[in-house]
Amino acid sequence: MRLPATDNHMHLDPERGVGTEAVLRFAKKGGSAVFIVVKPRSGVPSGDTLIENNLNTLRLSERAQRESGVRCYTVLGVHPVEVHRMVSAMGAEKAVEHALRATEHAAEQVEQGSACALGEYGYPHYPVEPEVIEACDRVLLHAFELARDAGCAVQLHTPAMDEELRQRILSIAEQAGVSVSKLVKHFSPPEFSSIASAGLVPSVIATKKNIRRAVEAGSSFMMESDYIDELSRPGAVVSPEAVPKVTAALLSTGELSEELAWRIHVEVPEKTYGVEVAP
Ligand SMILES: [Zn+2]
């Protein structure tokens, strides 16, 4: 039986991990839909390798859907860590140029209906020089502008969101004219009230402890595994089965009502991404 169980953020890495097998495992536990997010490769990327990586992710996602019967949606873009690596290797101007080219390509995939959203955009989760922040600002602004035009969502990768960072993101969103309700805070803390009250959509790592805390904070959030698919780090951040497993467990104890599960796994993602995820 399929649960309403949508994983908002999963990576597949057939070279270092199990690849599409992760989605089969998700399906076996009752998972119904998954957002597969392009995973940064090691080394310094370029516009070409970023585009190639995005295209590979699309193919991987199509294969995962075919093999598993789970609805697989693809999220494409340039990770802030890749922006950082490029800034260090080639300077901010070139780095932004490469990132924007790949971002435009990703937005084209969304316009054509191959991909569903842009991600991950934002800032590295560790301290970086102001130059890197400024490069990330420029990339984020353009990603937001393209998302506005495509009418799609953007998954955000950021350090812990304090007031200053929240304001920074909101002002870039305003400048771009993108609706804040299309901005998903991936790896959101379970105490997400400040994120939700700013209008952003929180996505919380699926552990029982987290989700118990998240339902205290509100009902407009999503769940994710942030599975990174590396055999050297099995089950990081949590396993690909985590979303359906945690959902089933909390449903069985009554800590999650069917109504709330439907809200988290179907209503919120459908409203945010404009795609169908119902089991
Ligand atoms: Zn990620």
Boltz pocket constraint, residues with backbone or C-beta under 6 A from the ligand:
constraints:
  - pocket:
      binder: B
      contacts: [[A, 9], [A, 11], [A, 37], [A, 38], [A, 120], [A, 226]]
      max_distance: 6.0
